[in-house]
Amino acid sequence: MTKEELLEKYKKYAEEKGLNLNPDPQALDRTLNGLIANEQKYGKPYCPCRRVTGDKEEDEKIVCPCAFHLKEIEKYGHCLCGLFFKKE
């Protein structure tokens, strides 16, 4: 998947969930690059802020958007990798 396709996918997801993408273009770009690198290396866009363990069941939880992002956004205002932010 290209960076543009990934960006569109996450823009749509953010819209559906009432979230914003990171407003800092450089930080957003770094996160997208990390997702692409993980997809190329591991076959899935694992969150770049989390360690891929090799345990398929556990690793499935960290495919972006990960199983933890909504709770993190609620608690901190953004997910750990900074892709999604709470809408103000």
C-alpha positions as CSV (number, residue, x, y, z in Angstrom):
1,M,0.0,0.0,0.0
2,T,1.3,3.4,-0.9
3,K,1.6,6.2,1.7
4,E,-1.2,8.1,-0.1
5,E,-3.5,5.1,0.1
6,L,-2.6,4.5,3.8
7,L,-3.3,8.2,4.5
8,E,-6.7,8.0,2.9
9,K,-7.5,4.9,4.8
10,Y,-6.7,6.4,8.1
11,K,-8.4,9.8,7.2
12,K,-11.6,7.8,6.6
13,Y,-11.2,5.8,9.8
14,A,-10.6,9.0,11.8
15,E,-13.7,10.6,10.3
16,E,-15.8,7.5,11.1
17,K,-14.6,7.5,14.7
18,G,-14.8,11.2,15.3
19,L,-11.0,11.6,15.6
20,N,-8.3,13.7,13.9
21,L,-5.1,12.6,12.4
22,N,-1.9,14.1,13.8
23,P,-1.9,17.8,12.8
24,D,1.9,17.9,12.6
25,P,2.7,16.9,9.0
26,Q,6.3,15.7,9.9
27,A,5.0,13.5,12.8
28,L,2.2,12.1,10.6
29,D,4.7,11.3,7.9
30,R,7.0,9.5,10.3
31,T,4.2,7.4,11.6
32,L,3.0,6.5,8.1
33,N,6.6,5.6,7.1
34,G,6.8,3.3,10.1
35,L,3.5,1.6,9.2
36,I,4.7,1.1,5.6
37,A,8.0,-0.3,6.8
38,N,6.3,-2.7,9.1
39,E,3.9,-3.8,6.4
40,Q,6.9,-4.4,4.0
41,K,8.9,-6.3,6.7
42,Y,6.1,-8.2,8.5
43,G,3.2,-8.2,6.0
44,K,0.9,-6.0,8.0
45,P,0.8,-2.4,9.1
46,Y,1.8,-2.9,12.7
47,C,1.9,0.2,14.9
48,P,5.5,1.5,14.7
49,C,5.3,2.3,18.5
50,R,4.8,-1.4,19.4
51,R,7.1,-4.4,19.2
52,V,6.2,-7.2,16.9
53,T,6.6,-10.4,18.9
54,G,6.0,-13.2,16.3
55,D,3.0,-14.5,18.2
56,K,0.3,-14.1,15.6
57,E,-2.6,-13.8,18.1
58,E,-0.8,-11.1,20.1
59,D,0.5,-9.3,17.1
60,E,-2.9,-9.0,15.6
61,K,-3.8,-6.6,18.4
62,I,-1.1,-4.1,17.2
63,V,-2.2,-3.9,13.5
64,C,-3.1,-0.2,13.1
65,P,-5.6,0.9,14.3
66,C,-4.5,-1.2,17.2
67,A,-6.7,-2.6,20.0
68,F,-5.4,0.0,22.4
69,H,-5.8,3.3,20.5
70,L,-9.3,4.3,21.6
71,K,-8.5,3.9,25.4
72,E,-5.2,5.8,24.9
73,I,-7.0,8.6,23.1
74,E,-9.5,8.8,25.9
75,K,-6.8,8.9,28.5
76,Y,-4.0,10.9,26.8
77,G,-5.8,12.7,24.0
78,H,-3.9,10.7,21.3
79,C,-2.8,7.2,20.7
80,L,0.7,6.0,21.6
81,C,2.2,6.4,18.2
82,G,0.5,9.8,17.7
83,L,-1.4,8.9,14.5
84,F,-4.9,9.6,16.0
85,F,-5.9,12.5,18.2
86,K,-9.0,13.3,20.1
87,K,-11.2,15.8,18.2
88,E,-11.5,19.0,20.2
